[in-house]
Amino acid sequence: MIRLVLFDIDGTLIQSGGAGVRAFGRALETEFSIPNGTGGVHFAGRTDTGLAREIFTRHGVATHADNFRRFFDCYVFWLDHLLGEARGRVCPGVAEFLAGLRALPQPPALGLLTGNIRLGAEIKLRHHGLWEHFMTGAFGDDHEERNELARVSLQRARRSLGKKLGGDEILVIGDTARDIECGRAIGARVLAVATGGAALGELQTHRPDWLAEDLTRVTAGEVCA
């Protein structure tokens, strides 16, 4: 039985309409006078801190704590602003799937497993009315590596629930190969959805336990029994 469900955010719960990438670019230009700083950078499945480190290194910005703080303080300002202009949306089936989880005879705890920094995750999910669904999680400012974030999320969930969860009691839901990989890092089951940038065929090569075009094609009962 699944006792904990961990969701990725971008491409899984929501589509931000490019607001996150644009906020990265605006923050780089505002704080460090770097125009077009996100060009050629692959964002899907990455952590915000890892992305910032890569971009800083490319452009000769020192990767010390003060520069990360400056960047992310500016980033969340732009993110909040740009979400209001973007044509973002909740991904298909998310509301119904969350309702299905809550309706199970023994509802699992819900958490986040995301590369977004915590405040960025909150801004995005509050904008779309989803933040209050989640009681635990791990974020891009906890660690730069996604697999380590999975371990952080598991530790926090165990403390919050007061239970020693096994991998077969955890479900990770995401839209990239990196989400599948980080689920495997903690022995979790994985549901992959093709609502982000990866196609069904690409996700299938990484052998998730379940694969669906979107969350309208699978029910909570199917994957949490």
C-alpha positions in Angstrom: 0.0 0.0 0.0 1.3 3.5 -0.9 1.6 5.7 2.2 3.4 8.6 0.6 3.0 10.2 -2.8 5.7 12.7 -3.9 5.0 15.0 -6.9 7.3 16.9 -9.2 5.9 20.4 -10.0 6.8 21.7 -13.4 5.3 19.6 -16.2 3.6 17.3 -13.7 1.3 19.4 -11.5 1.5 22.7 -13.5 2.7 24.3 -16.7 4.0 27.7 -15.8 3.9 29.1 -19.3 7.6 29.7 -19.3 7.5 32.0 -16.2 10.2 30.1 -14.4 12.8 30.3 -17.2 11.9 33.9 -17.9 12.3 34.8 -14.2 15.7 33.2 -14.3 16.7 35.3 -17.2 15.3 38.5 -15.7 17.2 37.9 -12.4 20.5 37.3 -14.3 20.1 40.5 -16.2 18.9 42.6 -13.2 21.5 41.4 -10.7 24.5 40.4 -12.8 24.0 42.3 -16.1 23.9 39.0 -18.0 21.5 39.2 -21.0 20.1 36.0 -22.5 21.8 34.1 -19.7 19.5 31.1 -20.0 20.4 30.4 -23.7 21.4 26.8 -24.3 20.6 25.7 -20.7 18.4 22.6 -20.3 16.0 23.2 -17.4 13.8 20.0 -17.4 14.4 17.8 -14.4 17.1 20.0 -12.9 17.4 21.8 -9.6 17.3 25.6 -9.4 20.5 25.7 -7.5 22.3 23.4 -9.9 21.0 25.6 -12.8 22.2 28.8 -11.2 25.6 27.2 -10.5 25.9 26.2 -14.2 25.0 29.6 -15.5 27.2 31.4 -13.0 30.2 29.3 -14.1 29.4 29.9 -17.8 29.5 33.6 -17.3 32.3 34.0 -14.7 30.1 34.8 -11.7 31.6 33.6 -8.4 29.6 30.7 -7.0 29.5 31.9 -3.4 26.5 32.1 -1.0 26.0 35.8 -1.4 25.6 35.6 -5.2 23.1 32.7 -4.8 21.2 34.8 -2.3 21.2 37.8 -4.6 20.1 35.8 -7.5 17.2 33.9 -5.8 15.9 37.0 -4.0 15.5 38.6 -7.4 14.3 35.4 -9.1 11.3 35.0 -6.8 10.3 38.7 -7.3 10.3 38.2 -11.0 8.6 34.8 -10.8 5.7 36.2 -8.8 5.3 39.0 -11.4 5.7 36.9 -14.5 3.2 34.2 -13.4 0.5 36.8 -13.6 1.4 37.4 -17.3 2.0 33.8 -18.3 -0.5 31.5 -19.8 0.1 28.8 -17.2 -2.3 26.1 -16.1 -2.8 23.1 -13.9 -2.0 19.9 -15.9 -4.9 17.7 -17.0 -6.3 15.4 -14.4 -4.4 16.8 -11.4 -7.4 18.1 -9.5 -9.2 14.8 -10.0 -6.2 12.7 -9.1 -5.6 14.7 -5.9 -9.3 14.2 -5.0 -8.9 10.5 -5.7 -6.0 10.3 -3.3 -7.9 12.0 -0.5 -10.9 9.7 -1.1 -8.9 6.4 -0.6 -9.8 4.4 2.5 -6.3 5.1 3.9 -5.2 8.3 2.1 -1.4 8.6 1.6 0.5 11.7 2.8 1.3 14.1 -0.1 4.6 15.7 -0.6 6.7 17.5 -3.2 10.0 16.3 -4.8 11.1 19.2 -6.9 14.1 21.1 -8.1 12.4 24.4 -7.4 13.6 26.3 -4.4 11.0 26.2 -1.7 9.8 29.7 -2.1 9.6 29.3 -5.8 7.6 26.1 -5.4 5.2 27.9 -3.1 4.8 30.9 -5.4 4.0 28.6 -8.3 1.6 26.3 -6.5 -0.2 29.1 -4.6 -0.8 30.9 -7.9 -2.6 27.8 -9.2 -4.3 27.0 -5.9 -2.4 23.8 -5.1 0.1 24.6 -2.3 -2.1 23.6 0.6 -2.4 20.0 -0.6 1.2 19.1 0.4 2.5 18.5 3.9 6.2 17.6 3.3 8.8 17.6 0.6 12.3 18.5 -0.6 13.3 21.4 -2.7 16.1 22.7 -4.8 17.6 24.7 -2.0 18.0 21.5 0.1 20.5 20.0 -2.3 21.7 20.5 -5.9 21.3 16.8 -6.9 17.8 15.4 -7.5 18.7 11.9 -6.2 19.8 13.5 -2.9 16.5 15.4 -2.8 14.6 12.2 -2.9 16.5 11.0 0.2 15.8 14.3 2.0 12.2 14.0 1.2 12.0 10.5 2.5 13.7 11.5 5.8 11.4 14.4 6.3 8.3 12.3 5.6 9.5 9.6 8.1 9.9 12.3 10.7 6.5 13.9 9.9 4.6 10.6 9.9 6.5 8.9 12.6 6.8 5.9 10.4 9.7 4.0 8.9 8.5 4.0 5.2 9.8 1.4 2.8 10.4 2.2 -0.9 7.4 0.1 -1.9 5.2 2.4 0.2 6.3 5.5 -1.8 5.0 6.7 -5.2 7.0 9.3 -7.1 5.1 11.1 -9.9 7.0 13.1 -12.5 7.4 13.9 -16.2 11.1 13.4 -16.9 13.7 10.7 -16.8 15.3 12.5 -13.9 12.1 12.0 -11.9 12.2 8.3 -12.6 15.8 8.1 -11.6 15.4 9.9 -8.3 12.4 7.7 -7.4 14.5 4.7 -8.0 17.2 6.2 -5.8 14.9 5.6 -2.8 13.4 2.4 -4.1 10.1 4.0 -4.8 7.5 3.1 -7.3 7.2 5.6 -10.2 4.3 7.0 -12.3 5.6 8.9 -15.3 3.3 11.3 -17.2 4.0 12.8 -20.6 2.7 16.3 -19.6 6.1 17.9 -19.7 8.8 17.9 -22.4 9.4 14.1 -22.6 7.3 11.9 -25.0 5.8 8.6 -23.9 8.3 6.6 -25.8 11.2 8.4 -24.2 9.8 7.9 -20.7 9.1 4.2 -21.5 12.8 3.5 -22.1 13.4 4.3 -18.4 10.8 1.7 -17.3 8.6 3.5 -14.8 6.1 1.3 -13.0 3.2 3.1 -14.6 3.2 5.4 -17.6 0.3 7.6 -18.7 -0.2 10.4 -21.2 -1.6 12.5 -18.3 -3.3 12.1 -15.0 -6.7 11.8 -16.6 -5.6 8.3 -17.8 -4.9 6.8 -14.4 -6.7 6.7 -11.1 -5.4 7.0 -7.5 -6.7 3.6 -6.8 -4.8 1.9 -9.6 -1.4 3.1 -8.4 -1.9 3.2 -4.6 -3.4 -0.2 -3.9 
